[in-house]
């Protein structure tokens, strides 16, 4: 069933172009079984044929990914009890496991707001991190900026990889699945170095 749905999304990207990319990425943002490792590289492949512009694809995908995070964020704003009731009633239809949601809440409690940014690079977490962000009533502007930056990084890497590999776009998903933890580790190190650089600059300025 899920594979049929994925195939349908891939087909609408080919058929509808940018609206197809937007719809596919929007759904992928909150429906965990849909892997961005397929949707985004395939979109890049379509762009490599000249049917779409790669920069517009990345832009559309990033906006759609951001919009896809909003439903769970606003549900979270109603409080943790409301989230629990929502998941008890609709979680099974969205293939959301309560243990995974608890994991996302634990990550948010441990790492704070920055996990909203880094969470876009982690499978499952990128679909669920909006819940704890909403429950914590994270500032909407900060949530939006972090989500857009995280989505832009992830979308650029996967989409442009598909664009460069063209007919071999499926290699991207295989590579991500094999080296996901290493790739995430690299991103975390880069992000920490970026924060450290800003901190040192502020100290020098003082």
Buried (B, 14 or more C-beta within 10 A) or exposed (E): EEEEEBEEBBEBBBEEBBEBBBBBBBBBBBBBBBBBBBBBBBBBBBBBEEEBEBEEBBBBBBBBBBBBBBBBBEBBBEEBEBBEEBBEEEBEEBEBBEEBBEBBBEBBEEEEBBBBBBBBBBBBBBBBBBBBBBBBEBEBEEBBBBBBBBBBBBBBBBBBBBBBBEEEBBEBBEBBEEEBEEBBEEBBEEBEEEEEEEEEEEEEEE
